[in-house]
Amino acid sequence: MRESVPSPGSAARRAYDFAKWAILSAVYEAGDVITEGGLANELGVSRTPVREALLRLEVEGLVHLRPKKGAVVATFSMHDVEDVLEARELVEIHTAPKSYAARDRLLPQVEAVHAEMRQRRNEHDTAGFTDADRRFHELIVDAADNAVLSSIYRMIRERQTLFTSVMIRGRVDRMDEAIAEHDRVIAALKGDDADEFCEVVKSHLRWSVQLARESH
């Protein structure tokens, strides 16, 4: 089944959503050049919203802008991956106890996103699955109610988006592993032991590092 193409919106949003979907779904592969004119023609918009979209994607680390050449889809090294995962670990482990304390309002939110992950898995939708995975963890960090850490975490997770999509693209088995990992997180969130929840968070992060090493 083909992965779902983003729905219409403002011109800049459409350009951003489409280009990001295309990168994460390997329509545009690492090293490919995306030109403003080509993307504008494909979407039937002017170059201005396309330029805005590509600038936003550069901030997220998905492309590198090249003057007069367009945007080159980013590549990454294992060093890049481990840098991102180390930063992610610092935020998630620090916020876990406070997030656990807010589990009554957090649980229905993460369960809803987890159900979306299962749906995207069944559709073989890499971009949608990756997005739901990111939001699952953002909700947990946000529950700690620290706006600065939430902002930093979003930047970290956007940096992780490209290599996460590469690791799971076409690999339903890895999607299933991620879902099973999140099952454990939710179960610990429902439990009565804050320390156990923190340990499950740490274990999940170790799994993420191992998966990255096996995939590279």
C-alpha positions in Angstrom: 0.0 0.0 0.0 1.4 3.4 -0.9 2.1 5.7 2.0 -0.4 8.5 2.4 0.5 11.8 0.7 -0.1 14.9 2.9 -3.4 16.7 2.5 -3.8 20.3 1.1 -3.2 23.3 3.3 -1.5 26.7 2.9 1.1 26.8 0.1 4.1 26.8 2.5 2.6 24.1 4.6 1.8 22.0 1.6 5.4 22.4 0.3 6.8 21.5 3.7 4.5 18.5 4.3 5.1 17.1 0.8 8.9 17.5 0.8 9.2 16.0 4.3 6.9 13.1 3.4 8.9 12.5 0.2 12.2 12.5 2.1 11.0 10.2 4.8 9.4 7.9 2.3 12.5 7.8 0.1 10.8 9.5 -2.9 13.7 11.8 -2.4 16.7 9.8 -1.3 19.8 10.8 0.6 22.0 13.0 -1.7 19.2 13.9 -4.1 18.8 17.5 -5.0 15.4 19.2 -4.6 15.1 22.4 -6.7 12.8 25.2 -5.8 11.5 25.3 -9.4 10.9 21.5 -9.6 9.1 21.3 -6.3 7.0 24.4 -7.1 6.0 23.0 -10.4 5.0 19.6 -8.9 2.8 21.3 -6.3 1.5 24.1 -8.5 2.8 26.9 -6.1 5.2 29.7 -6.4 8.9 29.4 -5.4 8.4 31.6 -2.2 6.5 29.0 -0.2 8.9 26.3 -1.4 11.8 28.4 -0.3 10.2 28.7 3.2 9.6 25.0 3.3 13.2 24.1 2.4 14.5 26.6 5.0 12.4 24.9 7.7 13.6 21.4 6.6 17.2 22.6 6.8 16.7 23.7 10.4 15.4 20.2 11.1 18.5 18.7 9.6 16.7 16.9 6.7 18.3 19.0 3.9 21.3 21.2 3.3 20.7 24.3 1.2 23.2 24.9 -1.7 23.1 28.4 -3.3 21.7 28.3 -6.8 21.5 24.5 -6.7 18.6 23.9 -4.4 18.5 21.6 -1.3 20.4 18.3 -1.0 18.7 15.6 1.1 20.9 15.0 4.1 23.0 12.0 4.8 24.2 10.9 8.3 27.0 9.0 10.0 26.9 6.8 13.0 28.6 9.6 14.9 25.7 11.9 14.1 23.2 9.2 15.3 25.0 8.7 18.6 25.3 12.4 19.2 21.5 12.8 18.8 20.6 9.7 20.9 23.0 10.9 23.7 21.2 14.3 23.8 17.8 12.6 23.7 18.8 10.3 26.6 19.7 13.3 28.8 16.3 14.9 28.3 14.2 11.8 28.6 15.8 10.4 31.7 15.8 13.8 33.4 12.0 14.3 32.7 10.8 10.8 33.3 10.0 11.1 37.1 8.0 14.3 36.5 6.2 12.7 33.5 5.3 9.7 35.6 3.8 11.9 38.2 1.5 13.3 35.5 0.5 9.9 34.2 -3.3 10.3 34.8 -3.5 13.0 32.0 -0.6 11.6 30.0 -1.9 8.0 29.6 -4.9 8.6 27.3 -2.7 10.9 25.1 0.1 8.3 24.6 -2.4 5.5 24.1 -4.1 7.4 21.3 -0.8 8.1 19.5 0.2 4.4 20.1 -3.0 3.3 18.4 -2.0 5.6 15.5 1.4 3.9 15.3 -0.3 0.5 15.0 -2.5 1.8 12.2 0.5 3.3 10.3 2.3 0.0 10.7 -0.6 -1.8 9.1 -0.5 0.7 6.2 3.3 0.3 5.8 3.4 4.1 6.2 7.0 5.0 7.2 6.5 8.7 7.3 3.3 8.4 9.4 4.8 5.8 11.7 7.9 7.9 12.3 5.8 11.0 13.0 3.6 9.1 15.5 6.7 7.6 17.2 8.2 11.1 17.6 4.9 12.5 19.1 4.6 9.6 21.5 7.9 10.6 23.1 7.2 14.3 22.9 4.0 13.8 24.9 6.0 12.1 27.7 8.6 14.8 27.8 5.9 17.6 27.7 4.2 16.0 30.7 7.2 17.1 32.8 5.9 20.7 32.2 9.3 22.3 31.3 8.9 24.4 28.2 12.6 24.8 27.7 13.3 21.1 27.8 10.3 20.4 25.5 11.7 22.9 23.0 15.2 21.3 23.1 13.7 17.8 22.8 11.7 18.7 19.7 14.8 19.9 18.0 16.6 16.7 19.0 13.8 14.5 17.7 13.6 16.4 14.4 17.3 15.7 13.9 16.5 12.0 14.5 13.6 11.8 12.1 15.7 11.1 9.0 17.7 8.2 10.3 14.7 6.7 12.1 12.8 6.6 8.8 15.8 4.9 7.2 16.0 2.3 9.9 12.4 1.2 9.7 11.6 1.9 6.0 10.3 -1.4 4.6 10.9 -3.2 7.9 7.6 -4.2 9.5 9.6 -6.3 11.9 11.3 -3.1 13.3 8.0 -1.3 13.5 6.7 -4.3 15.5 9.7 -4.0 17.8 9.1 -0.3 18.3 5.4 -1.0 19.1 6.4 -3.7 21.6 8.8 -1.2 23.2 6.1 1.3 23.6 3.8 -1.3 25.0 6.3 -1.7 27.8 6.5 2.1 28.4 2.7 2.3 28.6 2.5 -0.7 31.0 5.1 0.9 33.3 3.2 4.2 33.1 0.1 2.4 34.3 2.0 0.8 37.2 2.6 2.0 40.7 6.4 2.2 40.6 8.0 5.4 39.4 11.5 3.8 39.5 10.3 1.0 37.2 9.0 3.5 34.7 12.3 5.3 34.7 14.1 2.0 34.1 11.8 1.2 31.2 12.6 4.6 29.6 16.3 3.9 30.0 15.9 0.4 28.5 14.0 1.8 25.6 16.7 4.3 24.9 19.4 1.5 25.0 17.2 -0.4 22.5 17.2 2.7 20.2 21.0 2.9 20.3 21.4 -0.8 19.5 18.9 -0.6 16.6 20.8 2.4 15.2 24.1 0.5 15.3 22.6 -2.6 13.7 21.1 -0.5 10.9 24.1 1.5 10.0 
